Amino acid sequence: MIDSSEVSNNRRESSDFFKRERDSREGKQKKRDGPPKAEDWNRASAFLRFLKVFYDITLMFSSSINVTSNACFHQIARVQQLVERNALNSDSLLADMSLNMKVKYEKYWGKAEIMNPLLIVAVILDPRYKLAYVYHIFESLFVDTEVCMAMKDKVHDCLHRLFADYSAFVGGSSSSSAASSSSSSLIIEGNMEDHDPGVQWLAVVKQRTSNDCQTELDKYLAASDDVPISTDFNILAWWKTNSMKYKVLSSMARDLLTIPVSTVASESAFSTGGRVVDQYRSSLSPKMTEALICSQNWLIPGQSLAELAEQLREFDNFEESDASCMTDVGSTFAVTSMEELD
């Protein structure tokens, strides 16, 4: 007969044994990761919102069927605001990642002197924003007043020099024709009014007023065009419609707005593969890169004369062996034919 007290004692001893073993193993082993907690889900959601901005920007810049040059400056400002805001986040992990990304941002976009002004001029040629918007973004991007003013002067000078260059080619013929027609009208009016000094003076005043009027660029920047503020705005269609109103600026827009922001596919933007171009060559200036590409036939030696002579000898040997094979086949065929005739 089994004693119940003995059974209970054995159970208690076994339970104590396994409990001691469990406590001993938990003390030696690392803590295992269990299912995600509410805090983990909140952190993952924050990371998702943070990285989605970069994902959307990458898709936008990698587009090959839409205009991207007028959107680059917006997205640069957007990235800076996002990184600076999350650098002060209460989540230490997200804040550390934002600080590391800010260092990368400052490397490529933090210095005003290395920023490509054509990307900013492309924004000015967007009738929804123009120059006032660019100045507003500069004031929010650059805390230093001197740097902000330097960027404003740089963009202003680049815009007007570019407009002057395009005016020399696009607006030169129209200006000369307008001047000739104006002078001819003055002669006609003078003949009709019998060279009245009063009429001639009014014509001179009119011509001075027309010369002192705003340029096409000034009129565009000052005009309050009724342009819809929407993401599906077709900027190329707008410039095509207003090409007669802004002849010089429409030519500028046609060239600048077709510049692709990136030639890298979106699936390769965040690739973890190795560099196609090493760090040394990627840091070369555009002029040095162009010189290396144009002179690569001189810098990279081709086949030596000895290798070329060896290849020519092999080719001659191949032709000789091919000819001897054809001769042997022909003689064999002739002998066979004679035997059949006999």
C-alpha positions in Angstrom: 0.0 0.0 0.0 1.3 3.4 -1.0 1.7 6.1 1.7 0.2 9.4 0.6 2.5 11.4 2.7 5.5 9.8 1.1 4.1 10.6 -2.4 3.6 14.3 -1.4 7.1 14.5 0.0 8.6 13.1 -3.2 6.6 15.6 -5.3 7.8 18.4 -3.1 11.4 17.3 -3.5 11.1 17.0 -7.2 9.5 20.4 -7.5 12.2 22.0 -5.5 14.8 20.3 -7.6 13.4 21.6 -10.9 12.9 25.0 -9.4 16.5 25.2 -8.4 17.6 24.0 -11.9 15.4 26.6 -13.6 16.7 29.5 -11.4 20.3 28.3 -12.0 19.9 28.3 -15.8 18.1 31.6 -15.9 21.0 33.2 -14.0 23.6 31.7 -16.4 21.8 32.3 -19.8 21.0 35.5 -21.5 17.5 36.9 -21.3 15.4 35.7 -24.2 13.4 38.1 -26.4 9.8 37.6 -26.1 6.9 38.9 -28.1 6.9 42.7 -28.9 5.5 44.9 -26.2 3.5 48.0 -26.6 6.6 50.1 -26.3 8.3 48.1 -29.1 5.3 48.6 -31.4 5.3 52.4 -30.7 9.0 52.6 -31.5 8.6 50.5 -34.7 5.7 52.8 -35.8 7.9 55.9 -35.2 10.8 54.4 -37.3 8.3 53.6 -40.0 7.1 57.2 -40.2 10.6 58.4 -40.1 12.0 56.2 -42.9 8.9 56.5 -45.1 9.9 60.1 -45.8 13.2 59.0 -47.3 11.4 56.2 -49.2 9.0 58.7 -50.8 11.8 61.1 -51.6 13.8 58.3 -53.2 10.9 57.2 -55.4 10.3 60.8 -56.4 14.0 61.5 -57.4 14.2 58.1 -59.3 11.3 59.0 -61.6 12.2 59.1 -65.2 8.8 60.3 -66.6 8.2 63.3 -64.3 9.9 66.6 -63.7 12.2 66.3 -60.6 14.5 69.2 -60.6 11.9 71.7 -59.3 11.2 69.4 -56.3 14.8 68.7 -55.1 15.2 71.8 -53.1 11.8 71.2 -51.3 12.9 67.8 -50.3 16.3 68.9 -49.0 14.6 71.4 -46.7 12.2 68.7 -45.7 14.9 66.3 -44.7 16.8 68.9 -42.7 13.6 69.8 -40.7 12.9 66.1 -40.1 16.4 65.2 -38.9 16.6 68.2 -36.7 13.2 67.6 -35.1 13.9 63.9 -34.4 17.4 64.7 -33.1 15.5 66.0 -30.0 13.2 63.0 -29.7 12.7 61.4 -26.3 13.5 58.0 -27.8 17.3 57.7 -27.5 17.6 55.2 -30.4 15.7 57.5 -32.8 17.6 60.5 -31.6 21.0 58.9 -32.1 20.1 57.8 -35.6 18.9 61.3 -36.5 22.2 62.8 -35.2 24.2 60.4 -37.4 22.0 61.3 -40.4 22.5 65.0 -39.6 26.3 64.6 -39.9 25.8 63.0 -43.4 23.4 65.9 -44.3 25.9 68.5 -43.2 28.6 66.8 -45.3 26.6 67.1 -48.6 24.2 70.0 -48.1 25.3 71.9 -45.0 27.8 74.2 -46.8 26.3 76.9 -48.9 29.2 77.2 -51.3 28.9 73.5 -52.5 25.1 73.6 -53.2 24.2 73.6 -56.9 22.4 76.9 -57.6 20.7 75.4 -60.7 18.5 73.2 -58.4 17.4 76.4 -56.7 16.8 78.3 -60.0 14.6 75.4 -61.0 12.4 76.1 -58.0 12.2 79.8 -59.0 10.9 78.7 -62.4 8.1 77.0 -60.7 5.2 79.6 -60.8 3.8 78.3 -57.5 6.9 79.4 -55.5 9.3 81.8 -57.3 12.1 83.7 -55.6 10.3 84.8 -52.4 9.8 81.1 -51.4 13.5 80.4 -51.9 14.4 83.3 -49.6 12.0 82.1 -47.0 13.5 78.6 -47.1 17.0 80.1 -46.8 16.0 81.9 -43.6 14.8 78.6 -42.1 17.8 76.5 -43.3 20.7 78.8 -42.4 20.8 80.1 -38.9 23.9 82.2 -39.6 22.7 85.6 -41.1 25.9 86.0 -43.2 25.5 82.6 -44.8 21.9 83.2 -45.5 22.7 86.5 -47.2 25.5 84.9 -49.2 23.2 82.3 -50.5 20.6 84.9 -51.5 23.2 86.9 -53.4 24.5 83.7 -55.0 21.1 82.6 -56.3 20.1 86.1 -57.3 23.4 86.6 -59.3 23.1 83.1 -60.9 19.5 83.7 -61.9 20.1 87.1 -63.5 23.3 86.0 -65.3 21.5 82.9 -66.7 18.6 85.1 -67.8 21.1 87.5 -69.5 22.8 84.6 -71.4 19.4 83.3 -72.6 18.2 86.8 -73.5 21.3 87.2 -75.8 20.2 84.1 -77.8 16.4 84.1 -77.5 15.5 87.7 -77.0 18.1 89.2 -79.3 16.1 88.8 -82.5 12.8 89.9 -81.0 14.4 93.0 -79.4 16.0 94.1 -82.7 12.8 93.6 -84.6 10.9 95.6 -82.0 13.4 98.4 -82.2 13.3 98.5 -86.0 9.5 98.6 -86.0 9.5 101.3 -83.3 11.9 103.5 -85.3 9.9 103.0 -88.5 6.7 104.0 -86.6 8.5 107.2 -85.4 9.4 108.1 -89.0 5.9 107.4 -90.2 4.4 109.5 -87.4 6.8 112.3 -88.1 5.9 112.3 -91.8 2.2 112.3 -90.9 2.5 115.2 -88.4 4.9 117.1 -90.6 7.8 116.8 -88.1 5.9 118.3 -85.2 8.3 118.8 -82.3 5.6 118.1 -79.8 4.8 114.7 -81.4 8.5 113.9 -81.6 9.0 114.7 -77.9 6.1 112.4 -76.9 7.7 109.6 -79.0 11.0 110.1 -77.2 9.3 110.0 -73.8 7.4 106.8 -74.8 10.6 105.2 -75.9 12.4 106.1 -72.6 9.6 104.7 -70.6 9.7 101.5 -72.5 13.4 101.2 -72.0 13.1 101.8 -68.2 10.3 99.2 -67.8 10.8 95.9 -66.0 12.5 93.0 -67.7 10.7 89.8 -68.4 12.3 88.2 -65.4 11.1 91.1 -63.1 7.6 90.8 -64.5 7.5 87.1 -63.9 8.7 87.4 -60.3 6.3 90.2 -59.5 3.2 88.6 -61.2 0.6 86.9 -59.1 -0.3 84.1 -61.5 -3.4 82.1 -60.6 -1.6 78.7 -60.3 -3.2 75.8 -58.4 -1.2 74.6 -55.4 -1.5 70.9 -56.0 0.8 67.9 -56.3 -0.4 67.0 -59.8 0.5 70.5 -61.2 1.9 70.1 -64.8 4.7 72.6 -64.8 5.8 71.8 -68.4 2.2 72.4 -69.7 2.1 75.7 -67.8 5.3 77.0 -69.4 4.1 75.8 -72.8 0.9 77.8 -72.4 2.8 80.9 -71.3 5.7 80.6 -73.8 4.6 83.6 -75.7 4.3 85.7 -72.6 7.7 84.7 -71.2 9.8 83.8 -74.2 13.2 83.8 -72.5 12.1 82.2 -69.3 10.2 79.5 -71.1 13.5 78.5 -72.9 15.3 78.5 -69.5 12.5 76.3 -68.0 12.7 73.9 -71.0 16.4 73.3 -70.3 16.5 73.4 -66.5 13.3 71.4 -65.7 14.5 68.5 -67.9 17.6 67.9 -65.7 17.2 64.6 -63.8 18.0 64.9 -60.1 19.3 61.3 -59.8 20.3 58.6 -62.3 20.2 55.9 -59.6 17.3 53.5 -59.6 15.2 53.5 -56.4 15.9 49.9 -55.7 19.7 50.7 -55.6 19.5 53.8 -53.5 19.7 51.9 -50.2 21.7 48.9 -51.5 24.2 47.4 -49.0 26.5 46.3 -51.8 30.0 47.6 -52.4 30.9 50.8 -54.1 30.9 50.9 -57.8 33.2 54.0 -57.7 35.7 54.1 -54.8 35.8 56.9 -52.3 38.8 58.5 -54.0 37.3 58.8 -57.5 33.9 59.9 -56.2 35.5 62.9 -54.5 37.2 64.2 -57.6 36.0 67.5 -59.1 33.9 67.5 -62.2 36.7 68.9 -64.3 39.1 66.2 -63.2 36.6 63.5 -63.7 35.9 64.8 -67.3 39.7 64.9 -68.0 40.1 61.3 -66.8 37.2 60.0 -68.8 38.4 61.8 -72.0 42.0 60.7 -71.6 41.3 57.1 -70.5 42.6 55.7 -73.8 46.0 57.3 -73.0 46.1 56.5 -69.3 44.9 52.9 -69.6 47.4 51.1 -71.9 45.9 48.9 -74.5 47.4 45.8 -76.1 51.2 45.9 -76.5 52.8 45.5 -79.9 54.2 42.1 -78.9 50.7 40.8 -77.9 49.3 42.2 -81.2 52.1 40.5 -83.2 51.4 37.2 -81.4 47.7 37.4 -82.2 48.5 38.1 -85.9 50.8 35.1 -86.0 48.1 32.9 -84.5 45.6 34.2 -87.0 48.0 33.4 -89.9 48.6 29.9 -88.6 44.8 29.4 -88.3 44.3 30.5 -91.9 47.2 28.2 -93.1 45.7 25.2 -91.2 42.3 26.0 -92.5 43.6 26.1 -96.1 45.5 22.8 -95.7 42.4 21.1 -94.4 40.4 22.3 -97.4 43.1 21.0 -99.7 43.1 17.6 -98.0 39.3 17.4 -98.3 39.4 18.4 -101.9 42.1 15.8 -102.8 40.2 13.0 -100.9 37.0 13.9 -102.7 38.8 13.8 -106.1 40.3 10.4 -105.4 36.9 9.0 -104.3 35.3 10.3 -107.4 37.9 8.7 -109.7 37.5 5.4 -108.0 33.7 5.5 -108.5 34.2 6.2 -112.2 36.5 3.3 -112.6 
